[in-house]
């Protein structure tokens, strides 16, 4: 028993020392300080102990309070102070979506690595301008903050799907009314990006929109990827208190069901002989395997919703790559969302005609 205790203690010491040795040396700045940033992104920056030098906002009073609250951080209303500071290597942009394009342009021109929250811009024209700016001023590291890409369940799912033949998928993304913004760029960009991230470029095979009297909208889409077809229901005609997000993927080996990035289950496909399902002949219990799920009983970082939703990994990925820069890595940057913007443009044109 003593031998086992020694092994456990040794493992804990090694793990603790490894975490302490993982330090960040570059300087960072944060532009924009709304609720999303304060509740989801800043806690991760603080947990990772990223050297945060500036927090930039539009209010002088707010900037003064930031300097008082966060020791060692300078609150400022001047983006130029950040752009002209040669010690700043990475900039997190989490401002109002309407200002993302202009801020991103300035950060790219200043030669700094950029993490930009979704949406990085408002249309395909602005996206092309940003990618052209990158080519003109040099390829710096850019990551678009679409956090579902970074969720632990996503990493498991992508690894599993590599060895399987995907037949089709069904995605339901249902929220309440959203009168304060653009539902495509603020909400539906998430599921549209997620399916293109998992299954590749897509074309719209079928599209319809249903509008309710109180302002709710429901989009029904059939997307065609290479050898994969998917159906999406994207809606603001339900409830925020009971918002739903479920992705079901049918493969040759079975069925994957992902619930709100919080749980990933797999049910193996039942055998059939000459098209006859053996489960009807020899009924037995269905064995569903849980591939990922948060343990709400154990209050560790891994079981925090900031981790399961992907916020932790997106910030850490950006910081790790800033510290160990990989030139020309576009897998998570602006070019990776070009197909999503094409889809949203087509959807926008269709819904405009229907209104």
C-alpha positions in Angstrom: 0.0 0.0 0.0 2.9 2.3 0.8 4.4 1.6 -2.6 1.2 2.6 -4.3 1.0 5.8 -2.3 4.5 6.7 -3.3 3.6 6.2 -7.0 0.5 8.4 -6.7 2.5 11.1 -4.8 5.2 11.0 -7.5 2.7 11.4 -10.3 1.1 14.4 -8.5 4.5 16.1 -8.1 5.4 15.6 -11.7 2.1 16.9 -12.9 2.4 20.0 -10.6 5.9 20.7 -11.7 4.9 20.4 -15.4 2.2 23.0 -14.9 4.5 25.4 -13.1 7.1 25.1 -15.9 4.6 26.0 -18.6 5.0 29.8 -18.5 4.3 32.5 -21.0 6.8 35.2 -21.7 5.2 37.3 -24.5 3.1 40.4 -23.7 -0.6 40.5 -24.7 -3.4 43.1 -25.0 -7.2 42.8 -24.8 -9.4 45.0 -26.9 -13.0 45.1 -25.8 -14.4 44.4 -22.4 -18.0 43.3 -22.5 -19.8 40.6 -20.6 -18.6 37.7 -22.8 -15.0 38.8 -22.4 -15.2 39.3 -18.6 -17.1 36.0 -18.0 -15.5 33.6 -20.5 -12.2 34.9 -21.9 -10.5 36.9 -19.1 -10.8 34.1 -16.5 -8.9 31.8 -18.9 -6.2 34.5 -19.6 -5.8 34.9 -15.8 -5.7 31.1 -15.2 -3.0 30.7 -17.8 -1.1 33.7 -16.3 -0.7 35.3 -19.7 1.2 38.6 -19.3 -1.7 41.0 -20.0 -0.4 44.5 -20.4 -3.4 46.4 -21.7 -7.2 46.2 -21.7 -8.7 48.6 -24.2 -12.3 49.9 -24.1 -14.3 52.9 -25.3 -15.0 54.4 -21.9 -12.4 56.5 -20.0 -14.2 55.8 -16.7 -14.2 52.1 -17.4 -10.5 52.2 -18.4 -9.7 53.9 -15.1 -11.6 51.2 -13.1 -9.8 48.4 -15.1 -6.4 49.9 -14.0 -7.6 49.9 -10.4 -9.1 46.4 -10.4 -6.5 44.4 -12.3 -3.0 44.8 -10.9 -0.3 45.3 -13.5 -2.9 45.9 -16.3 -3.2 49.3 -18.0 -6.8 50.4 -18.9 -6.8 52.5 -22.0 -9.1 53.9 -24.6 -6.3 54.2 -27.2 -5.9 51.3 -29.6 -2.8 53.1 -31.0 -1.0 52.7 -27.7 -1.2 49.0 -28.1 -0.4 48.9 -31.8 2.7 51.1 -31.3 4.0 49.1 -28.4 6.7 46.7 -29.7 6.5 44.5 -26.6 2.9 43.4 -27.5 3.0 40.1 -29.4 -0.6 39.1 -29.3 -3.9 40.9 -29.3 -7.3 39.5 -28.3 -10.2 41.4 -30.0 -13.6 40.9 -28.3 -15.2 44.3 -29.1 -18.6 44.9 -30.7 -18.9 42.8 -33.9 -19.5 45.9 -36.0 -16.0 47.2 -35.1 -14.1 43.9 -35.6 -13.2 44.5 -39.2 -11.6 47.9 -38.6 -9.7 46.7 -35.4 -8.5 43.5 -37.1 -7.2 45.5 -40.0 -5.2 47.7 -37.8 -3.8 44.8 -35.7 -2.7 43.0 -38.9 -1.0 46.1 -40.3 0.8 46.5 -37.0 2.3 43.1 -37.5 0.9 41.5 -34.3 -0.7 38.1 -33.9 -4.5 38.3 -33.7 -7.2 36.4 -31.9 -10.6 37.8 -33.0 -13.9 36.8 -31.7 -16.7 35.8 -34.1 -17.7 37.3 -36.4 -14.4 38.7 -37.6 -16.2 40.9 -40.2 -19.7 41.5 -41.6 -19.6 40.1 -45.1 -17.5 38.4 -47.8 -16.1 41.6 -49.1 -14.6 42.6 -45.7 -13.3 39.0 -45.3 -11.5 39.2 -48.6 -10.1 42.6 -47.6 -8.7 41.2 -44.4 -7.1 38.2 -46.2 -5.6 40.6 -48.8 -4.2 42.7 -45.9 -2.6 39.7 -44.4 -0.9 38.9 -47.7 0.3 42.5 -48.1 1.7 43.0 -44.6 2.9 39.4 -44.0 1.3 36.3 -42.7 0.9 36.6 -38.9 -0.8 34.1 -36.7 -4.6 34.7 -36.7 -7.2 32.6 -34.9 -11.0 33.1 -35.2 -12.8 32.6 -31.9 -15.4 30.0 -32.9 -15.0 28.0 -29.7 -16.8 24.8 -30.7 -13.9 23.9 -32.8 -11.7 23.7 -29.7 -14.1 21.8 -27.4 -12.8 18.5 -26.0 -15.8 16.7 -27.5 -14.9 18.1 -30.9 -11.4 16.7 -30.7 -12.7 13.2 -29.8 -15.4 13.4 -32.5 -12.9 14.4 -35.3 -10.5 11.6 -34.3 -13.3 9.0 -34.3 -14.8 10.2 -37.6 -11.5 9.8 -39.5 -11.8 6.1 -39.5 -15.5 5.9 -40.4 -17.7 6.4 -43.4 -20.2 9.1 -42.6 -23.7 8.6 -44.0 -25.5 11.8 -43.0 -26.1 14.1 -40.1 -28.9 16.1 -38.4 -28.2 19.4 -36.5 -30.7 21.2 -34.4 -29.8 24.7 -33.0 -32.8 26.2 -31.2 -32.8 29.5 -29.2 -35.3 32.2 -28.2 -36.0 35.5 -29.9 -32.9 37.6 -30.9 -34.0 41.1 -31.7 -30.7 42.8 -30.7 -28.5 41.6 -33.6 -28.0 39.6 -36.8 -29.0 36.0 -36.2 -26.8 34.7 -39.0 -23.6 36.4 -37.9 -24.2 36.3 -34.2 -25.9 32.9 -33.7 -26.2 30.7 -36.7 -22.5 31.2 -37.7 -21.8 28.6 -34.9 -23.6 25.6 -36.4 -22.7 26.5 -39.9 -19.0 26.8 -39.0 -19.1 23.6 -37.0 -20.5 21.4 -39.9 -18.0 22.9 -42.4 -15.2 22.3 -39.8 -16.2 18.7 -39.3 -17.3 17.8 -42.9 -15.7 20.3 -45.2 -17.0 22.7 -47.8 -20.8 22.6 -48.4 -23.3 23.6 -50.9 -27.0 24.4 -50.2 -29.2 21.8 -51.7 -32.5 23.1 -50.2 -33.4 26.1 -48.0 -36.6 27.5 -46.5 -37.4 30.1 -43.9 -40.4 30.4 -41.6 -41.1 33.6 -39.7 -43.4 33.9 -36.7 -45.4 37.0 -35.8 -43.3 37.8 -32.7 -40.1 37.9 -34.8 -38.9 34.3 -34.5 -37.2 32.8 -37.5 -36.5 29.2 -38.4 -34.2 28.1 -41.2 -34.4 24.6 -42.7 -31.3 23.7 -44.6 -30.1 20.6 -46.5 -26.3 20.9 -47.1 -24.3 18.7 -49.4 -20.6 18.2 -48.5 -18.4 15.8 -50.5 -20.2 12.5 -50.2 -22.1 13.7 -47.1 -25.5 15.2 -46.7 -26.8 17.0 -43.7 -30.0 18.6 -42.5 -30.1 21.6 -40.2 -32.8 23.3 -38.2 -31.6 26.7 -37.0 -34.2 28.7 -35.1 -34.9 31.6 -32.8 -38.5 30.5 -32.3 -38.0 28.5 -29.1 -36.6 29.4 -25.7 -33.4 30.8 -24.2 -34.0 29.1 -20.9 -34.3 25.7 -22.7 -32.0 26.4 -25.6 -31.2 23.2 -27.5 -28.2 22.1 -29.6 -27.9 18.6 -30.8 -25.8 17.0 -33.6 -26.5 13.4 -34.7 -24.1 11.8 -37.1 -24.9 8.4 -38.7 -21.8 6.4 -39.8 -21.2 2.9 -41.0 -20.2 1.9 -37.4 -23.0 3.6 -35.5 -24.6 6.8 -34.3 -22.9 9.7 -32.6 -25.0 12.2 -30.6 -23.4 15.4 -29.3 -25.5 17.5 -26.8 -24.5 21.1 -26.3 -20.8 20.2 -26.4 -21.4 18.8 -22.9 -21.9 15.1 -23.8 -20.9 12.9 -26.7 -22.4 9.4 -26.9 -21.9 6.6 -29.4 -24.4 3.7 -30.2 -22.9 0.9 -32.3 -24.9 0.0 -35.4 -27.0 -3.2 -35.2 -26.2 -6.0 -37.6 -28.4 -7.0 -40.5 -28.6 -10.0 -42.8 -29.9 -9.5 -46.3 -31.4 -6.2 -45.2 -33.2 -7.8 -42.2 -32.4 -6.1 -38.9 -31.3 -8.8 -36.5 -32.5 -6.6 -33.5 -36.1 -7.5 -34.6 -35.3 -11.2 -34.5 -33.0 -11.2 -31.5 -34.0 -8.2 -29.4 -31.5 -7.1 -26.7 -30.5 -4.0 -24.8 -28.8 -1.2 -26.7 -25.3 -0.5 -25.5 -24.6 3.3 -25.6 -21.1 4.4 -24.9 -20.3 7.8 -23.3 -17.2 9.1 -25.1 -17.2 12.5 -23.3 -19.1 14.1 -20.5 -18.5 16.6 -17.7 -18.3 15.2 -14.2 -20.3 17.9 -12.3 -19.4 16.3 -8.9 -15.7 16.9 -9.2 -14.9 20.7 -9.2 -11.7 20.5 -11.4 -10.7 22.7 -14.3 -11.5 19.9 -16.8 -15.1 19.8 -15.5 -15.6 23.6 -15.9 -18.0 24.7 -18.6 -15.4 27.2 -19.9 -13.4 24.1 -20.8 -16.2 21.9 -22.2 -17.4 24.7 -24.5 -14.0 25.3 -25.9 -13.1 28.8 -24.5 -10.1 27.5 -22.5 -8.6 25.7 -25.4 -9.0 28.5 -28.0 -7.2 30.9 -25.7 -4.5 28.4 -24.9 -4.0 27.4 -28.5 -3.5 31.1 -29.5 -1.0 31.7 -26.7 0.9 28.5 -27.4 1.3 29.4 -31.0 2.3 33.0 -30.3 5.0 31.7 -28.0 6.1 29.1 -30.6 5.2 30.9 -33.8 4.2 28.8 -36.8 4.3 31.0 -39.9 1.5 30.6 -42.5 -0.8 28.4 -40.3 -4.3 29.2 -41.6 -6.2 26.1 -40.3 -8.0 28.2 -37.7 -7.7 31.6 -39.3 -9.7 33.8 -41.6 -9.3 31.5 -44.6 -11.0 28.7 -42.6 -14.3 30.7 -42.4 -14.5 31.6 -46.1 -16.9 28.7 -46.9 -19.1 29.7 -43.9 -19.3 33.3 -45.2 -20.3 32.0 -48.6 -23.1 30.0 -47.1 -24.3 32.9 -45.0 -24.3 35.2 -48.0 -26.5 32.8 -49.9 -28.8 32.4 -47.0 -29.0 36.1 -46.5 -29.9 36.7 -50.1 -32.6 34.1 -50.0 -34.2 35.3 -46.7 -34.1 38.9 -48.0 -36.2 37.9 -51.0 -38.7 36.1 -48.8 -39.2 39.0 -46.4 
